[in-house]
Amino acid sequence: MGYEQLTLSAFVAAVADPSPAPASGAAIAVTGSLAAALAELAAAFADDAPSVERAASLRARLLQLADEDAEAYQAFMESGSEQDRSRTIDVPLAIAEAARDVIDLARRVEQRVKPTIAGDAAAAAALGAAVVTAASALVVINAEGEDPRAGRARELATEVQRTPVNRG
C-alpha cells in the first residue's frame, strides 16, 4: 500500500514511529506534493489548464517518490549494497528536482492571480524551497566522496536560497 492511501494522521504517525521508513525522505516528498497541490489550486484559479495539468503531475510524482524513498532506504538497511545506497541518493535528488519545478510553476502562477490566491502560490513556492533544501541535504548525507549527484544537490539548494520566494 502506498502512502497516498493512508490518512494524514496515519502517515504522520508512521513517520513518528521509530522504524527505518517512512522517515525524512518520505516526509519531504509528501511536503513537496502538498506544495504542488497548492500550485495546482492557484493555477486553477488562474484558468491555466497547462499549469494545472503540470502541477497535478508533480503532485502525483512526489507522492510516488515518497514511496520510492521509503523502499530505497529500507532496501539499503537490509542489504547494504552499493546499488541500494545509490537509490538513497537518486530518490532524494529526484524529489529536489521535482520541487524545483513546483517552485517555478508556483512563481509563474502567482503573478497571474488575485492577491487572495497569490498566498497559495507563494506558500507552494516556499514549501517547494524547503523541500529542495531538505532533499538536497539528504543527497549530500547519503553520497560518498565526490559523487556528482551531491554537487547537483548543492547547486539546487544554493539556487533556491538565492531566489526570493515572496511576491513582488
GIBEL-V498219 format. One record per pair of residues at least 6 apart in sequence whose C-alpha atoms are under 7 Angstrom apart, sorted by the first residue. I is the first residue (numbers start at 1). J is the second residue. Records with the same first field share a line. If there is no record, write none. Layout:
I: J / J
This chain:
2: 67
3: 11 / 67
4: 63
14: 22
15: 22 / 23
20: 74
21: 70 / 73 / 74
22: 70
25: 66 / 69 / 92 / 135
26: 66 / 67 / 69 / 70
28: 131 / 134 / 135
29: 62 / 63 / 65 / 66 / 95
30: 62 / 63 / 66
31: 131
32: 62 / 99 / 127 / 128 / 131
33: 59 / 62 / 63
35: 102 / 124 / 127 / 128
36: 55 / 56 / 58 / 59 / 102 / 124
37: 55 / 56 / 59
38: 120 / 121 / 124
39: 55 / 105 / 106 / 120 / 121 / 124
40: 52 / 55 / 56
42: 109 / 117 / 120 / 121
43: 51 / 52 / 109
44: 52
45: 113
46: 112 / 113
51: 105
55: 102
58: 98
62: 95
65: 91 / 95
68: 91
69: 88 / 91
72: 84 / 87 / 88
73: 88
75: 84
76: 84 / 85
88: 142
89: 139 / 142 / 143
92: 135 / 136 / 138 / 139
93: 135 / 136 / 139 / 153
95: 135
96: 131 / 132 / 135 / 136
99: 128 / 131 / 132
100: 128 / 132
102: 125 / 128
103: 124 / 125 / 128 / 129
106: 121 / 122 / 124 / 125
107: 121 / 125
109: 121
110: 118 / 121 / 122
122: 165 / 166 / 167
125: 165
126: 165
129: 160
132: 156 / 157
133: 157
136: 153 / 154 / 157
139: 150 / 153
140: 150
143: 150
